[in-house]
Amino acid sequence: MHPIDRAASWLFRFGPSSLKVFREGWGDEGLIASLDTSAELEATPELDIDWGDQSTEAGLAIRDGSFLSPAPHLPELSRLAHIRMVLPTEADGRLVVMMAAWNDHGYATRTGLAALLVERGLTAVMLENPFYGSRRPRPDQPIRTVADFAVMGRAAVLEGRALLKHFAPDHTAFQYIRFIHGSEVPSSCTGEGEGVVRNPPDLVLGVNLGIGAAA
């Protein structure tokens, strides 16, 4: 085991309770068993996005939106999904859906990458994960059980796919970006999204953005 892994294991075991992962165990095991974990999902749902006015933040043109999540089993306070669109000065027709990492609250950690994308003419859309940021269902640790994590991950995949479908008619190419903060857990969620995002079939994946983004 790597020394960093040993140190993390010690902190999770003997550190403060705020560092403990899945502090309430498995949670609803029946719910976990009922979740569809195959790559063959139901038809991608339609979204009705409520858009706010365009504004400027940190020199970037942004527009915030929200929609009712099509995912089941979410806590009431997580059901309203929030997105932020970052707009280029001259759009070239390409759009990127940027998925969040685990424990990523809001948009701040992705805004720098979004700025690089819009410099190159792409439109960036950032989805706020269920259970985090303005979708946080409780003031303390939002993910307490394995069941919470499973519901969150499955909902994020479904919402990401629905966003790609929503923007498909008006854009020519898409990239489902894996955004990771040094953790394997977010990779598993976004990787699952990459595996099932072939529906709808008219989306083009693996666009070369020219900045070293994951294809």
Disulfide bonds with the S-S distance in Angstrom:
none
